[in-house]
């Protein structure tokens, strides 16, 4: 009998391949064993996915440092976990657009006359969500490298792993909670406003555990991180504004909004 994965010859009563670790399958595929496989993969507490999700909250340093130091069987690796987060992100947007489109209404969070501009921004954000998530990772890692200067515990590549796990964890959890909130009439805008400080606190929590810092040390480093992030965001915001300004559709949108604002101001003056 040979392993169906790597074709290594096995002992007749083997349950696993001693070369690739693949499980020996002797039965034909049925609904019963298919359901058992799915349950074992996704719902068993001892599986990698739930263990990774759980331990990233309880002991993130064990998951992240373990992977960096070569322990890579117990938890889901950061690339696979991040890929899963991208999948969750796409599915939750698809679900909301299909069944709860009102949950994606951010009109209450924009100024009067800026609705079309916000709608365009949201459309771009949804369309390029995966790219934006991947784009943020190297920026966060670079900022952390600057912020924690003098503490050379992790190099830039290792910090990419740190923020890949952080981003994936927050994306998976927020996608689940936003979908559940939409079912109770709570918009994604409200939940996003709640999640922004939560994400920042969770990031600080992970970095505190990884660098073994005191409370006041992580507070000071976190403030520096936020300041540097603000500078980065301002820089990229200016670049985005310049790029959008040279887009003809965007210029027309700005002109329309200017006209709407003038009408609103005129009516306000009359009354």
C-alpha positions as CSV (number, residue, x, y, z in Angstrom):
1,X,0.0,0.0,0.0
2,X,1.3,3.4,-1.0
3,X,0.6,6.9,0.4
4,X,-1.9,8.7,-1.9
5,X,-0.1,12.0,-1.2
6,X,3.6,11.3,-1.7
7,X,3.4,7.7,-2.9
8,X,5.7,6.4,-0.2
9,X,5.3,2.6,0.5
10,X,3.5,2.1,3.8
11,X,2.9,-0.7,6.3
12,X,-0.5,-2.2,5.7
13,X,-1.9,-1.1,9.1
14,X,-0.5,2.5,9.0
15,X,-2.9,5.3,9.8
16,X,-0.5,8.1,8.8
17,X,2.4,8.4,6.4
18,X,5.7,8.5,8.2
19,X,7.1,10.8,5.4
20,X,4.5,13.5,4.7
21,X,2.2,12.9,7.7
22,X,-0.9,12.5,5.5
23,X,-3.8,10.5,6.9
24,X,-4.4,7.1,5.3
25,X,-7.9,7.1,3.8
26,X,-9.4,3.6,3.3
27,X,-13.2,4.4,3.0
28,X,-15.0,5.9,0.0
29,X,-16.2,9.5,0.3
30,X,-19.7,9.7,1.8
31,X,-21.9,12.5,3.3
32,X,-21.1,11.0,6.7
33,X,-17.3,11.0,6.5
34,X,-17.4,14.3,4.6
35,X,-19.3,16.0,7.4
36,X,-16.9,14.4,9.9
37,X,-13.9,15.8,8.1
38,X,-15.5,19.3,7.9
39,X,-16.4,19.2,11.6
40,X,-12.9,18.0,12.5
41,X,-11.3,20.7,10.4
42,X,-13.3,23.7,11.4
43,X,-15.2,23.0,14.6
44,X,-12.9,20.8,16.7
45,X,-11.3,22.9,19.5
46,X,-8.0,21.1,19.0
47,X,-7.7,22.0,15.3
48,X,-5.2,24.6,14.1
49,X,-7.7,27.3,13.1
50,X,-9.6,27.6,16.4
51,X,-6.4,27.2,18.4
52,X,-4.8,30.0,16.4
53,X,-7.9,32.2,16.8
54,X,-8.1,31.5,20.5
55,X,-4.4,31.8,21.4
56,X,-3.8,35.0,19.5
57,X,-6.1,36.6,22.1
58,X,-4.9,34.8,25.2
59,X,-1.1,34.3,24.4
60,X,-0.2,36.0,21.1
61,X,3.5,35.8,21.9
62,X,3.3,32.0,21.8
63,X,1.7,32.0,18.4
64,X,3.8,34.7,16.8
65,X,7.2,34.0,18.4
66,X,6.6,30.3,18.0
67,X,6.3,30.7,14.2
68,X,9.3,33.1,14.1
69,X,11.4,30.6,16.1
70,X,10.5,27.7,13.9
71,X,7.4,26.1,15.7
72,X,5.1,25.8,12.7
73,X,2.9,22.8,13.1
74,X,0.7,23.8,16.0
75,X,-0.8,27.0,14.6
76,X,-1.9,28.2,11.2
77,X,0.9,30.0,9.4
78,X,0.5,33.8,9.0
79,X,0.2,33.7,5.2
80,X,-2.6,31.1,5.3
81,X,-4.3,32.9,8.2
82,X,-4.1,36.2,6.3
83,X,-5.5,34.5,3.2
84,X,-8.4,33.2,5.3
85,X,-9.0,36.8,6.5
86,X,-9.2,38.1,2.9
87,X,-11.7,35.4,2.2
88,X,-13.8,36.4,5.2
89,X,-13.6,40.0,4.2
90,X,-14.9,39.3,0.7
91,X,-17.7,37.0,1.9
92,X,-19.0,39.4,4.6
93,X,-19.2,42.3,2.0
94,X,-20.9,40.0,-0.4
95,X,-23.4,39.0,2.3
96,X,-24.1,42.5,3.4
97,X,-24.5,43.8,-0.1
98,X,-26.9,41.0,-0.8
99,X,-29.1,40.8,2.3
100,X,-28.3,44.0,4.4
101,X,-27.3,46.8,2.0
102,X,-28.5,49.4,4.5
103,X,-25.8,48.3,6.9
104,X,-23.2,49.7,4.5
105,X,-24.8,53.2,4.6
106,X,-22.3,55.6,5.9
107,X,-24.3,58.8,5.1
108,X,-24.7,59.6,8.8
109,X,-20.9,60.0,9.1
110,X,-20.4,62.5,6.3
111,X,-21.2,66.2,5.9
112,X,-24.2,67.4,4.0
113,X,-23.5,67.5,0.3
114,X,-20.6,65.0,0.6
115,X,-22.8,61.8,0.1
116,X,-21.7,61.1,-3.4
117,X,-18.0,61.6,-2.6
118,X,-18.3,59.2,0.4
119,X,-20.2,56.7,-1.8
120,X,-17.4,56.8,-4.4
121,X,-14.8,56.3,-1.6
122,X,-16.7,53.3,-0.2
123,X,-17.0,51.8,-3.6
124,X,-13.2,52.0,-4.1
125,X,-12.5,50.7,-0.6
126,X,-14.8,47.6,-1.2
127,X,-13.4,46.9,-4.6
128,X,-9.8,47.1,-3.5
129,X,-10.2,45.8,0.0
130,X,-7.8,42.9,-0.3
131,X,-5.1,45.1,-1.9
132,X,-5.5,47.7,0.8
133,X,-5.2,45.1,3.6
134,X,-2.0,43.8,2.0
135,X,-0.7,47.3,1.4
136,X,-1.0,48.2,5.1
137,X,1.1,45.3,6.4
138,X,4.5,46.5,5.2
139,X,3.7,50.1,6.3
140,X,2.8,49.0,9.8
141,X,5.9,46.9,10.0
142,X,8.1,49.8,8.9
143,X,6.5,52.1,11.5
144,X,7.0,49.5,14.2
145,X,10.6,49.2,13.2
146,X,11.0,52.9,13.7
147,X,8.9,53.1,16.8
148,X,10.8,50.3,18.6
149,X,14.2,51.5,17.7
150,X,16.7,50.4,20.3
151,X,14.7,47.2,20.9
152,X,16.2,45.0,18.2
153,X,14.2,41.9,19.1
154,X,12.5,41.6,15.7
155,X,13.8,42.4,12.2
156,X,11.6,43.9,9.5
157,X,10.6,40.5,8.0
158,X,9.6,39.2,11.5
159,X,7.5,42.3,12.0
160,X,5.7,41.5,8.8
161,X,4.7,38.2,10.5
162,X,3.5,40.1,13.6
163,X,1.2,42.5,11.7
164,X,0.0,39.8,9.3
165,X,-1.3,37.8,12.3
166,X,-2.8,41.0,13.9
167,X,-4.5,42.2,10.7
168,X,-5.9,38.8,10.0
169,X,-7.2,38.3,13.5
170,X,-9.0,41.6,13.6
171,X,-10.4,41.2,10.1
172,X,-11.9,37.7,10.8
173,X,-13.4,38.8,14.2
174,X,-14.7,42.1,12.9
175,X,-16.3,40.5,9.8
176,X,-18.2,38.1,12.0
177,X,-19.3,40.7,14.5
178,X,-20.3,43.2,11.7
179,X,-22.5,40.6,10.0
180,X,-24.1,39.7,13.3
181,X,-24.6,43.4,14.1
182,X,-26.2,44.0,10.7
183,X,-28.9,41.4,11.6
184,X,-29.8,43.6,14.6
185,X,-30.0,46.8,12.5
186,X,-26.5,48.1,13.6
187,X,-24.7,49.7,10.6
188,X,-21.1,48.8,9.6
189,X,-20.2,52.5,10.1
190,X,-21.0,52.3,13.9
191,X,-19.2,49.0,14.3
192,X,-16.2,50.4,12.4
193,X,-16.0,53.4,14.8
194,X,-16.0,50.9,17.7
195,X,-13.4,48.6,16.1
196,X,-10.8,51.3,15.3
197,X,-9.8,51.9,19.0
198,X,-10.2,48.2,19.7
199,X,-7.8,47.3,16.9
200,X,-5.3,49.9,18.3
201,X,-5.5,48.5,21.8
202,X,-5.1,44.9,20.6
203,X,-2.1,45.9,18.6
204,X,-0.6,47.6,21.6
205,X,-1.4,44.4,23.7
206,X,0.4,42.2,21.2
207,X,3.5,44.4,21.0
208,X,3.6,44.7,24.8
209,X,3.6,40.9,25.1
210,X,6.2,40.4,22.4
211,X,8.6,43.1,23.6
212,X,7.9,42.4,27.3
213,X,7.3,46.1,28.0
214,X,5.8,47.8,31.1
215,X,2.5,49.6,30.9
216,X,4.0,53.1,30.6
217,X,6.7,51.9,28.1
218,X,4.0,50.6,25.7
219,X,1.9,53.7,26.2
220,X,4.8,55.9,25.1
221,X,5.7,53.7,22.2
222,X,2.1,53.5,21.1
223,X,1.8,57.3,21.0
224,X,4.9,57.5,18.9
225,X,3.5,54.8,16.6
226,X,0.2,56.7,16.2
227,X,2.1,60.0,15.4
228,X,4.3,58.3,12.7
229,X,1.2,56.5,11.3
230,X,-0.6,59.9,11.1
231,X,2.3,61.3,9.1
232,X,2.2,58.3,6.7
233,X,-1.6,58.6,6.3
234,X,-1.3,62.3,5.6
235,X,1.3,61.7,3.0
236,X,-0.7,59.0,1.2
237,X,-3.8,61.0,1.6
238,X,-2.2,63.9,-0.3
239,X,-1.1,61.6,-3.0
240,X,-4.6,60.1,-3.3
241,X,-6.2,63.5,-3.4
242,X,-3.8,64.6,-6.2
243,X,-4.5,61.4,-8.2
244,X,-8.3,61.8,-7.8
245,X,-8.1,65.4,-8.8
246,X,-6.8,64.5,-12.2
247,X,-9.6,62.0,-12.6
248,X,-12.3,63.7,-14.8
249,X,-15.2,61.9,-13.1
250,X,-13.9,62.9,-9.7
251,X,-13.5,66.6,-10.8
252,X,-17.1,66.5,-12.1
253,X,-18.2,65.1,-8.8
254,X,-16.4,67.9,-6.9
255,X,-18.1,70.5,-9.1
256,X,-21.5,69.0,-8.4
257,X,-20.9,68.9,-4.7
258,X,-19.7,72.5,-4.8
259,X,-22.9,73.5,-6.5
260,X,-25.0,71.6,-3.9
261,X,-23.2,73.2,-1.1
262,X,-23.7,76.7,-2.5
263,X,-27.5,76.0,-2.9
264,X,-27.6,74.7,0.7
265,X,-25.8,77.8,2.0
266,X,-28.0,80.1,-0.1
267,X,-31.2,78.6,1.3
268,X,-29.8,78.8,4.8
269,X,-29.0,82.5,4.3
270,X,-32.6,83.1,3.1
271,X,-34.1,81.6,6.1
